[in-house]
Structures are given as C-alpha cells and as structure tokens.
Amino acid sequence: MSTVAQSQTNITSEQQYLGVLERVLFSIVASLPCCVFLFINGSMLFTLRSRPVFCETSRYILLYNLLFADTVQMVLSQLLFILATVRVKLTYPVCGFLVMLANLTNDISPQTLVVMSLERYVAVCYPLRHSTIITVRNTSVAITVIWAFSSLNILVRVVLLLDFPFEDLQSLEMKQVCNSLVMVLSPVSDHYDKAYNIFVFVSAFAAITSSYVGVTVAARSASTDKSSSSKARNTLLLHLVQLGFSLLSTVHNLLVLAVFKSVNRVIFVRLQTFLYVCLIILPKCLSALIYGLRDQTIRLYFMYHLCCRLKLSKPKVDPK
C-alpha cells in the first residue's frame, strides 16, 4: 500500500511540475512578443518627442496620445497576465486599481481615433480654416476632454464597486486571480460596462464613418486636392480598422469566458494565451507600425530609433 501511495504521490508531483512548467512556457511565449511590441511603441513615442515638428503638429500630438495609452494598456495587460499565470492573488484594492487604470487607458484609444478622424475631415473639407481650427491649443483641450471623460467613467465604476459589501468578507484578499471580469461584482456594474462600451464604440464608428463619407463627397469637388483626399480616406479606413481591433480587445474577456465553459483546462490555457497575444497585445502595436512605416515624415526617424541609432539609418534631413 505504501508503494502504491508513493507512486500516486510521485504522479501527482510530476503533474504539478508539468503544470508549472507549462505555465512558465506559455508565460514566456506571451511575454516575448509583448517585449518586442513595447520596444516598437517606445521607439515611436521617443520619435514623436525627438523633433519640434512632431510636438507642434496636431495629428502627431494625437498620435502620441494614442500610442501612450496603448503602451500603458499593454504594460498593465502583461502585468495582469503574468500575475494570473503564476496564480498570484491580490487584494481587492490593488486589483481594482490595476483594472481601473487598464480600463482608463483602454477607453482613450477609440476616443482619440475619433478626434484624429475629425482632424483629417477638417484638413480636407476646410483646408483654409484647418490652421485656425486644428491648433496645438485646441488639440490639447481635446486630449484633456478625452482623459476627463474616461476618468469620469472610471469614477462611476468605482462608485458602483463601493456598493459591494466588502465589510462582510473575512479578508480583502481575492480568492481568484485578478482580471476585469472578477472586478464586476454586481449586475449593475455589468450592465453599466456593457452600455458604456456599446455607447463609445457605436459613437466612434458613427463619427469615423461620417468623416469618411464627408471626405469622399469633398473629393468629388474640383477645388479639392485629389491626392490629399485619397490619403485622408485611406487614413480614415485605417482608423476604422484600429477601432475594430480596440473592440476585439474589449470583447476578449467574453471570448475567454466562452472558451472556459467549452474546453478542458489544458486547451483553455493554450487558447487563452493565443487570444491574449492576438487580441490584446498585437492591436496595441499596430498603430506604431502603421504610422511609423506609412508616414514619410516619421518613417526615417522611426527606423533610425528602431535600429538603435545606427549611423547607416540616420536621417540626413530634418522634416520641415
């Protein structure tokens, strides 16, 4: 009997070891692309602060705001992923702070895309008034409004969380790993989150689509620069794609929850890692790559910093 018990103990220990090893391997697999994408985003953020033209042009200021929010969101997502992988259990206040900060930065992206689309619309449809409407000051005000609106949403979520009877708990330490689904502690919070996300993405889709239609109509005018209109339409289409990726990151938790109910634990861990990389990490890097390679003014400086300032890639002429 002792031999059988010892064998069962050895099998259990081996299974636990394989489980830990698998979690470590999946954590490394998910962390490597995140590190690469953080370097790409960091290079772009540094590029957008490396020349006065980038700091004094509205569309580059908005791009910086978009990339900054995406980068912070990527860091927080990776931190929560690692904590969940190694099964570290946080307290409700610490988890709530991380989740709310992640929600805050996640809300910034679609709203910034709306302002960027409106900037392109004004540039094409009202070129003579663009310099007076789209100023650095007005852009700063728009960014402040975006962060204030998103912060107000976080404040509402915190107020809804306070309705939960934390005083009835024996300890503030969570029984589950920290994620945004766990922090939805009441049906009211769940309904509010869904309503807010629907409102933001429907509004953003309507604004970007309207801008695209407006630019398309203006392109038929003989007085409109055809090349500028074509570039603006392509940019607005890219904004719609980016909005779609932002929506995918929002529904990530719902997909994970659906997968959890349908498959066993081993397959769930693998699919969860795959969904995390594809829906959370990858979309946050696309903005840097799209603008860094597509915008001729940024491209040389972006590649210069991305290549760690290699002399062969150093730009010879400053942008005007």
C-alpha positions as CSV (number, residue, x, y, z in Angstrom):
1,M,0.0,0.0,0.0
2,S,2.8,2.3,0.8
3,T,4.3,1.7,-2.6
4,V,1.0,2.5,-4.3
5,A,0.7,5.6,-2.2
6,Q,4.2,6.7,-3.0
7,S,3.6,6.1,-6.7
8,Q,0.4,8.2,-6.6
9,T,2.3,10.9,-4.8
10,N,5.1,10.8,-7.4
11,I,2.5,11.0,-10.2
12,T,0.8,14.0,-8.6
13,S,4.1,15.8,-8.1
14,E,5.0,15.1,-11.7
15,Q,1.7,16.5,-12.9
16,Q,2.1,19.6,-10.7
17,Y,5.6,20.1,-12.1
18,L,4.4,19.7,-15.7
19,G,1.6,22.2,-14.9
20,V,4.0,24.7,-13.5
21,L,6.4,24.2,-16.4
22,E,3.6,24.6,-18.9
23,R,2.5,27.9,-17.3
24,V,6.1,29.2,-17.4
25,L,6.5,28.3,-21.0
26,F,3.2,29.9,-22.0
27,S,4.2,33.0,-20.0
28,I,7.5,33.3,-21.9
29,V,5.7,32.8,-25.2
30,A,3.3,35.6,-24.4
31,S,6.0,37.9,-22.9
32,L,8.4,37.8,-25.9
33,P,6.1,39.5,-28.4
34,C,5.0,41.9,-25.7
35,C,8.6,42.9,-25.1
36,V,9.1,43.4,-28.9
37,F,6.0,45.4,-29.2
38,L,6.9,47.6,-26.2
39,F,10.2,48.3,-27.8
40,I,8.5,49.3,-31.1
41,N,6.0,51.6,-29.2
42,G,8.7,53.0,-27.1
43,S,10.7,53.9,-30.2
44,M,7.8,55.6,-31.8
45,L,7.0,57.5,-28.6
46,F,10.6,58.7,-28.4
47,T,10.5,59.6,-32.1
48,L,7.4,61.8,-31.6
49,R,9.3,63.7,-29.0
50,S,12.6,63.9,-30.8
51,R,11.8,66.8,-33.3
52,P,9.8,70.1,-32.8
53,V,7.7,69.4,-35.9
54,F,6.2,66.3,-34.1
55,C,5.5,68.3,-31.0
56,E,3.9,71.2,-32.8
57,T,1.6,69.3,-35.3
58,S,-1.8,68.3,-34.1
59,R,-2.0,64.9,-35.8
60,Y,1.3,63.8,-34.3
61,I,0.3,65.1,-30.8
62,L,-2.9,63.0,-31.1
63,L,-0.9,60.0,-32.3
64,Y,1.4,60.4,-29.3
65,N,-1.7,60.3,-27.0
66,L,-3.0,57.2,-28.8
67,L,0.4,55.4,-28.5
68,F,0.9,56.4,-24.9
69,A,-2.4,55.0,-23.9
70,D,-1.9,51.8,-25.9
71,T,1.6,51.3,-24.4
72,V,0.4,51.8,-20.8
73,Q,-2.5,49.4,-21.6
74,M,0.0,46.8,-22.9
75,V,2.2,47.1,-19.8
76,L,-0.8,46.7,-17.5
77,S,-2.2,43.8,-19.5
78,Q,1.1,42.0,-19.4
79,L,1.4,42.5,-15.7
80,L,-2.1,41.1,-15.1
81,F,-1.3,38.2,-17.4
82,I,1.9,37.3,-15.6
83,L,0.1,37.6,-12.2
84,A,-2.7,35.3,-13.4
85,T,-0.2,32.8,-14.9
86,V,1.8,32.4,-11.7
87,R,-1.5,32.5,-9.8
88,V,-0.7,35.4,-7.6
89,K,-3.8,36.5,-5.7
90,L,-4.0,40.2,-5.0
91,T,-6.3,42.2,-2.6
92,Y,-9.4,43.8,-3.9
93,P,-8.0,47.4,-3.7
94,V,-4.8,46.5,-5.6
95,C,-6.6,44.6,-8.2
96,G,-9.2,47.3,-8.5
97,F,-6.6,49.9,-9.0
98,L,-4.8,47.9,-11.8
99,V,-8.1,47.0,-13.6
100,M,-9.4,50.6,-13.4
101,L,-6.2,52.0,-14.8
102,A,-6.2,49.5,-17.6
103,N,-9.9,50.4,-18.3
104,L,-8.9,54.1,-18.3
105,T,-6.2,53.7,-20.9
106,N,-8.3,51.3,-23.0
107,D,-11.0,53.9,-23.2
108,I,-8.6,56.5,-24.6
109,S,-7.9,54.7,-27.9
110,P,-11.4,54.9,-29.6
111,Q,-12.0,58.5,-28.4
112,T,-8.6,59.6,-29.8
113,L,-9.3,57.9,-33.1
114,V,-12.5,60.0,-33.3
115,V,-10.6,63.2,-32.8
116,M,-7.9,62.1,-35.3
117,S,-10.6,61.4,-37.9
118,L,-12.2,64.8,-37.3
119,E,-8.8,66.4,-37.8
120,R,-8.5,64.7,-41.2
121,Y,-12.0,65.7,-42.1
122,V,-11.3,69.4,-41.4
123,A,-8.0,69.2,-43.3
124,V,-9.7,68.0,-46.5
125,C,-13.1,69.7,-46.3
126,Y,-12.0,73.0,-44.8
127,P,-8.3,73.4,-45.8
128,L,-8.3,77.2,-45.5
129,R,-9.6,77.0,-41.9
130,H,-7.6,74.0,-40.8
131,S,-4.7,76.0,-39.3
132,T,-7.2,78.1,-37.2
133,I,-9.4,75.2,-36.1
134,I,-6.8,72.5,-35.5
135,T,-4.3,74.3,-33.3
136,V,-2.0,72.9,-30.7
137,R,-4.1,74.5,-28.0
138,N,-7.3,73.1,-29.3
139,T,-5.7,69.7,-29.7
140,S,-4.5,69.9,-26.1
141,V,-8.1,70.8,-25.0
142,A,-9.5,67.8,-26.9
143,I,-7.0,65.4,-25.3
144,T,-7.8,66.8,-21.9
145,V,-11.5,66.3,-22.5
146,I,-10.8,62.7,-23.6
147,W,-8.9,61.9,-20.4
148,A,-11.5,63.7,-18.3
149,F,-14.4,61.8,-19.9
150,S,-12.6,58.5,-19.4
151,S,-11.7,59.4,-15.8
152,L,-15.4,60.2,-15.2
153,N,-16.3,56.7,-16.4
154,I,-13.7,55.2,-14.1
155,L,-15.2,57.2,-11.2
156,V,-18.6,55.8,-11.9
157,R,-17.2,52.3,-11.9
158,V,-15.5,52.9,-8.6
159,V,-18.8,54.2,-7.1
160,L,-20.6,51.0,-8.3
161,L,-17.8,48.9,-6.8
162,L,-18.3,50.6,-3.4
163,D,-21.8,49.2,-3.3
164,F,-20.4,45.7,-2.8
165,P,-20.4,44.6,0.9
166,F,-16.7,44.3,1.4
167,E,-17.2,44.6,5.2
168,D,-18.8,41.1,5.1
169,L,-15.7,39.5,3.7
170,Q,-13.3,37.8,6.1
171,S,-10.4,39.1,4.2
172,L,-9.8,41.6,1.3
173,E,-7.5,39.0,-0.3
174,M,-9.2,37.7,-3.5
175,K,-9.9,34.0,-4.0
176,Q,-9.3,34.3,-7.7
177,V,-6.6,35.8,-9.9
178,C,-7.1,39.5,-10.8
179,N,-8.8,40.4,-14.0
180,S,-11.5,42.8,-15.2
181,L,-14.3,40.1,-15.1
182,V,-13.6,39.4,-11.4
183,M,-14.0,43.1,-10.6
184,V,-17.5,43.2,-12.0
185,L,-19.1,42.5,-8.6
186,S,-22.7,43.3,-9.2
187,P,-25.3,43.1,-12.1
188,V,-25.5,46.9,-12.1
189,S,-21.7,47.1,-12.9
190,D,-22.0,44.5,-15.6
191,H,-24.9,46.4,-17.3
192,Y,-23.1,49.7,-17.0
193,D,-19.9,48.3,-18.5
194,K,-21.8,46.9,-21.5
195,A,-23.8,50.0,-22.0
196,Y,-20.8,52.3,-21.8
197,N,-18.7,50.1,-24.2
198,I,-21.6,50.0,-26.7
199,F,-22.1,53.8,-26.5
200,V,-18.4,54.5,-27.0
201,F,-17.8,52.2,-29.9
202,V,-21.1,53.0,-31.7
203,S,-20.4,56.7,-31.3
204,A,-16.8,56.3,-32.6
205,F,-17.9,54.2,-35.5
206,A,-20.5,56.7,-36.5
207,A,-18.0,59.6,-36.2
208,I,-15.3,58.0,-38.2
209,T,-17.8,56.7,-40.9
210,S,-19.3,60.2,-41.2
211,S,-15.8,61.7,-41.6
212,Y,-15.1,59.2,-44.3
213,V,-18.3,60.0,-46.1
214,G,-17.6,63.7,-45.8
215,V,-14.1,63.3,-47.2
216,T,-15.4,61.1,-50.1
217,V,-18.0,63.7,-51.0
218,A,-15.4,66.5,-50.8
219,A,-13.1,64.5,-53.1
220,R,-15.6,64.9,-55.9
221,S,-15.3,68.7,-55.8
222,A,-13.0,70.2,-58.4
223,S,-11.5,72.5,-55.8
224,T,-10.3,69.7,-53.5
225,D,-6.8,68.2,-53.7
226,K,-7.4,64.7,-55.0
227,S,-4.2,63.3,-53.6
228,S,-4.9,64.7,-50.1
229,S,-8.4,63.4,-50.2
230,S,-7.2,59.9,-51.2
231,K,-4.7,59.9,-48.4
232,A,-7.3,61.1,-45.9
233,R,-9.8,58.3,-47.0
234,N,-7.1,55.7,-46.5
235,T,-6.2,57.1,-43.1
236,L,-9.9,57.0,-42.1
237,L,-10.2,53.4,-43.2
238,L,-7.2,52.6,-41.1
239,H,-8.9,54.3,-38.2
240,L,-11.9,52.0,-38.7
241,V,-9.6,49.0,-38.6
242,Q,-8.0,50.3,-35.4
243,L,-11.4,50.8,-33.9
244,G,-12.2,47.2,-34.8
245,F,-9.1,46.0,-33.0
246,S,-10.0,48.1,-30.0
247,L,-13.4,46.4,-30.0
248,L,-11.7,43.0,-30.1
249,S,-9.7,43.8,-27.1
250,T,-12.9,44.8,-25.3
251,V,-14.6,41.5,-26.0
252,H,-11.5,39.5,-25.1
253,N,-12.8,38.6,-21.7
254,L,-16.1,37.5,-23.1
255,L,-14.4,35.2,-25.5
256,V,-12.2,33.8,-22.8
257,L,-15.2,33.1,-20.6
258,A,-17.0,31.3,-23.5
259,V,-13.9,29.2,-24.2
260,F,-13.6,28.4,-20.5
261,K,-17.0,26.8,-20.5
262,S,-16.4,24.8,-23.6
263,V,-13.0,23.1,-23.3
264,N,-10.8,21.5,-20.7
265,R,-8.2,23.3,-18.6
266,V,-5.1,22.4,-20.8
267,I,-6.7,23.6,-24.0
268,F,-8.2,26.6,-22.2
269,V,-4.7,27.8,-21.1
270,R,-3.4,27.5,-24.6
271,L,-6.3,29.3,-26.2
272,Q,-6.2,31.9,-23.6
273,T,-2.6,32.7,-24.4
274,F,-3.3,32.8,-28.1
275,L,-6.3,35.1,-27.7
276,Y,-4.3,37.3,-25.3
277,V,-1.5,37.8,-27.8
278,C,-3.8,38.3,-30.8
279,L,-6.5,40.4,-29.3
280,I,-4.7,42.4,-26.5
281,I,-1.0,42.7,-27.3
282,L,-0.9,42.8,-31.2
283,P,-3.5,45.5,-31.7
284,K,-1.7,47.8,-29.3
285,C,1.4,47.7,-31.6
286,L,-0.3,48.2,-34.9
287,S,-0.7,52.0,-34.6
288,A,3.1,52.4,-34.2
289,L,3.8,50.2,-37.2
290,I,1.1,51.7,-39.4
291,Y,2.1,55.3,-38.9
292,G,5.8,54.6,-38.5
293,L,6.0,53.0,-41.9
294,R,3.3,54.8,-43.7
295,D,4.0,58.4,-42.8
296,Q,7.0,59.7,-44.8
297,T,7.8,62.4,-42.2
298,I,8.0,59.9,-39.4
299,R,9.4,56.9,-41.2
300,L,13.1,57.8,-41.4
301,Y,13.3,58.9,-37.7
302,F,11.2,56.0,-36.6
303,M,13.5,53.5,-38.3
304,Y,16.5,55.4,-37.0
305,H,15.4,55.0,-33.4
306,L,14.1,51.5,-34.0
307,C,17.5,50.4,-35.3
308,C,19.1,51.8,-32.1
309,R,20.5,54.9,-33.9
310,L,22.7,53.0,-36.4
311,K,24.6,55.5,-38.4
312,L,23.5,53.9,-41.7
313,S,19.8,54.6,-40.9
314,K,20.3,58.1,-39.5
315,P,18.1,60.7,-41.4
316,K,20.1,63.3,-43.2
317,V,17.4,66.0,-43.4
318,D,15.2,67.3,-40.7
319,P,11.5,67.4,-41.5
320,K,10.0,70.8,-42.3
